[in-house]
Amino acid sequence: MALLCRAMDMEHYENATRFPLAGSTLEARGSGALWWPDAKLLAVSDLHLGKSERIARKGGSLLPPYETDDTLARLDLEIDRLDPRTVVCLGDSFDDDASVEGLSEDTRLWVSRLMAGRRWVWIQGNHDPGPVDLGGTHLAELQKPPLTFRHIAKTGASGEVSGHYHPKAVLNARGRHVSRPCFLYDADRVILPAFGTYTGGLRSSMPALAELMRPEALAILTGPFTVEIPMPGRAQ
C-alpha cells in the first residue's frame, strides 16, 4: 500500500520547470513526465511495467507486486490533469516481452482507457520492442519537428528527447544529501528520468551521461517541487 500512497502524493506535484529546446518550450514535471504544451504532448520514459513479475518469474527476490498499479496511477493523474492529445512512451515500457503477457485483464482495461481518444505512441526500447497487442502506434522513433523522440540518445543529435539512462542527481539541502530522479537538458537534448516505480538510477556525473551532455547542461530534480541545478560534475 505504500506504493499506492506515492501515487496519491502526486496530487501535490503541480509544479514544473520550463526550459527551451530547439525553439520549443517544454515542462519538466515533478512526476518525471515531460509536457510539451504547444503540441499537447505528454512523454514518459522507462515505465518498466511488470518488473516484480519478471524478477519472480526468473527466480529472483519476491517484491510487492504493486508497482504496475502505482506507475499507471501516477500516469493516470498526469493524463487527467493535462488532457494530452498525444502520449509518447519512450521505450522500456515493459520490463521484458513476457511482462506484457502477464498483465491482468483489469490492467489491460486500464491501459486501454488511458489510450482512448488520443494518439498513443510506444517507442521501441532495449528491454521490449513495444507491446504490439495493446494498440497504439509502434515506432523506433517519433519525428515531430523540431523534436525527435527516441529511447537512447544519439551523439551529435539535436532537438532530441530520450530516456534509457534513468538519470538521478544529489542535492545538498541543509547538510543533507537528497537523491532524486532528474531530467538532464542542454541546447541539444533532454534525457528523461525513469517514470516506473521499481526503477533505479544512474548518477548524472557518470561518464555515460557526462559524455552526452554539454558543459553547461542543467539537471531538474523531480519530486514535490522541482529544482534546477548545474548538472553534477559539469560547469558550476
C-alpha positions in Angstrom: 0.0 0.0 0.0 3.0 2.3 0.5 3.5 2.3 -3.3 -0.1 3.4 -3.9 0.4 6.3 -1.5 3.1 7.5 -3.8 0.5 8.0 -6.5 -1.7 9.8 -4.1 1.2 12.1 -3.1 1.3 13.2 -6.7 -1.7 15.4 -6.0 1.0 17.8 -4.7 3.2 17.6 -7.8 1.6 20.6 -9.5 4.9 22.4 -10.1 7.1 22.2 -13.2 10.2 23.8 -14.5 10.0 25.2 -18.1 13.0 25.1 -20.4 13.7 25.7 -24.1 14.7 23.0 -26.6 15.0 23.6 -30.4 12.8 26.6 -30.3 10.1 24.9 -28.2 9.2 25.4 -24.6 8.9 22.2 -22.6 7.9 21.5 -19.0 9.8 19.1 -16.7 7.2 18.0 -14.3 7.7 16.9 -10.7 6.2 13.5 -11.5 9.0 12.8 -14.0 6.8 13.3 -17.1 7.6 15.8 -19.8 4.9 18.1 -21.1 5.1 20.0 -24.5 2.2 22.5 -24.1 2.1 23.8 -27.7 1.7 20.2 -29.1 -0.4 18.9 -26.1 2.1 16.1 -25.9 3.0 14.1 -22.8 6.1 12.0 -22.7 7.2 9.4 -20.1 10.1 7.0 -20.2 11.0 3.6 -18.8 7.8 2.6 -17.1 9.2 -1.0 -16.7 5.7 -2.3 -16.1 5.8 -5.9 -14.7 9.2 -5.7 -13.2 8.3 -7.5 -10.0 6.6 -10.3 -12.1 9.7 -10.6 -14.3 12.0 -10.9 -11.3 9.8 -13.5 -9.6 9.5 -15.4 -12.9 13.2 -15.7 -13.2 13.7 -16.9 -9.6 14.7 -13.6 -8.1 13.6 -11.8 -4.9 9.8 -11.6 -4.3 8.9 -7.9 -4.5 5.5 -6.4 -3.6 3.5 -6.8 -6.9 2.0 -3.3 -6.8 4.5 -1.3 -8.9 2.4 -1.6 -12.2 -0.7 -0.2 -10.5 1.4 2.6 -8.9 3.1 3.6 -12.1 -0.2 3.6 -14.0 -1.9 5.5 -11.3 0.7 8.3 -11.5 0.4 8.3 -15.3 -3.4 8.4 -15.0 -3.2 11.5 -12.8 -1.0 13.3 -15.3 -3.3 12.4 -18.2 -6.3 13.6 -16.2 -4.6 16.8 -15.3 -3.2 17.7 -18.7 -5.6 16.0 -21.2 -2.8 15.4 -23.8 -3.6 14.8 -27.5 -0.6 12.6 -27.8 1.2 10.4 -25.2 4.7 9.1 -26.1 6.2 6.2 -24.0 9.9 6.4 -24.7 10.8 2.8 -24.6 11.2 0.1 -21.9 7.6 0.4 -21.2 7.6 -3.2 -20.0 10.4 -5.0 -18.2 10.6 -7.6 -21.0 8.4 -9.1 -23.7 6.8 -11.7 -21.4 5.7 -8.9 -19.0 3.0 -7.9 -21.4 1.6 -11.4 -21.4 1.5 -11.3 -17.6 -0.8 -8.3 -17.4 -4.1 -8.9 -15.7 -7.3 -8.2 -17.6 -8.0 -5.2 -15.3 -4.6 -3.7 -16.1 -5.2 -4.2 -19.8 -8.5 -2.4 -19.5 -6.8 0.4 -17.5 -4.2 0.9 -20.3 -7.0 0.9 -22.9 -8.9 3.5 -21.0 -5.8 5.7 -20.8 -5.2 5.4 -24.6 -8.8 6.1 -25.5 -9.4 9.3 -27.5 -5.7 10.2 -28.0 -2.7 9.2 -30.1 -0.6 6.8 -28.2 3.0 6.0 -29.3 5.1 3.2 -28.0 8.8 3.8 -28.8 10.9 0.7 -29.0 13.3 0.2 -26.1 16.1 -2.1 -25.3 14.0 -4.2 -22.9 11.0 -4.5 -25.1 10.1 -3.9 -28.8 6.8 -2.3 -27.8 3.6 -4.1 -26.7 2.2 -4.8 -30.1 -1.1 -6.4 -28.8 -2.1 -3.4 -26.8 -3.0 -1.0 -29.6 -1.4 2.4 -30.3 1.4 3.2 -32.7 4.7 1.3 -32.5 7.8 3.2 -33.7 11.6 3.0 -33.4 11.5 6.8 -33.0 9.0 9.6 -33.5 9.8 12.6 -35.6 7.7 15.6 -34.6 9.6 18.7 -35.8 11.5 20.3 -34.3 11.9 17.4 -31.9 12.8 13.7 -32.2 11.6 11.2 -29.6 13.7 8.0 -29.2 14.8 5.7 -26.4 18.5 6.1 -26.4 20.3 9.4 -27.1 22.5 9.6 -30.1 25.8 11.5 -30.1 25.5 14.6 -32.3 21.7 14.7 -32.4 19.8 18.0 -31.9 16.3 18.6 -30.7 16.3 15.1 -29.1 14.0 13.7 -26.3 15.1 10.4 -24.9 15.2 8.2 -21.8 17.0 4.9 -21.1 19.6 6.1 -18.6 17.3 6.8 -15.6 19.4 9.8 -14.5 19.4 11.0 -10.9 21.2 13.8 -9.1 22.0 14.6 -5.5 21.1 17.9 -3.9 22.8 19.1 -0.7 19.9 20.6 1.3 20.7 22.0 4.8 23.5 19.5 5.3 21.5 16.5 4.0 22.1 14.8 0.7 18.9 14.3 -1.2 18.9 12.0 -4.2 16.2 12.3 -6.8 15.5 11.2 -10.3 16.1 14.1 -12.7 15.9 15.5 -16.2 19.1 16.5 -17.9 19.0 19.1 -20.6 21.2 21.3 -22.7 20.8 23.1 -26.1 20.7 19.8 -28.0 18.6 17.3 -25.9 16.7 16.4 -22.8 17.0 13.0 -21.1 14.0 12.0 -19.0 14.1 10.2 -15.7 12.5 6.8 -15.4 8.8 7.1 -14.6 8.4 3.5 -13.4 8.1 2.8 -9.7 10.7 0.0 -9.5 13.5 1.7 -11.4 16.9 2.6 -10.1 19.0 5.5 -11.4 22.4 6.4 -12.8 24.2 9.3 -11.2 24.3 12.2 -13.7 28.0 12.6 -13.1 28.7 9.1 -14.6 30.7 9.1 -17.9 27.9 7.7 -20.0 25.8 10.8 -19.3 28.6 13.3 -18.9 29.9 12.4 -22.4 26.4 13.1 -24.0 25.8 16.5 -22.3 27.3 19.9 -23.0 29.4 21.6 -20.3 26.5 24.0 -19.5 24.0 21.2 -19.0 21.4 21.5 -16.2 19.6 19.0 -14.1 16.0 19.4 -13.0 15.3 17.3 -9.9 11.8 15.7 -9.6 9.6 15.4 -6.6 7.0 17.5 -4.7 8.9 20.6 -6.0 11.3 20.7 -9.0 14.8 22.1 -8.5 17.1 23.2 -11.3 20.8 22.9 -10.7 24.0 22.6 -12.7 24.4 19.1 -13.9 26.7 17.5 -11.2 30.2 17.1 -12.5 29.8 19.8 -15.1 30.1 23.6 -15.2 29.3 25.1 -11.8 
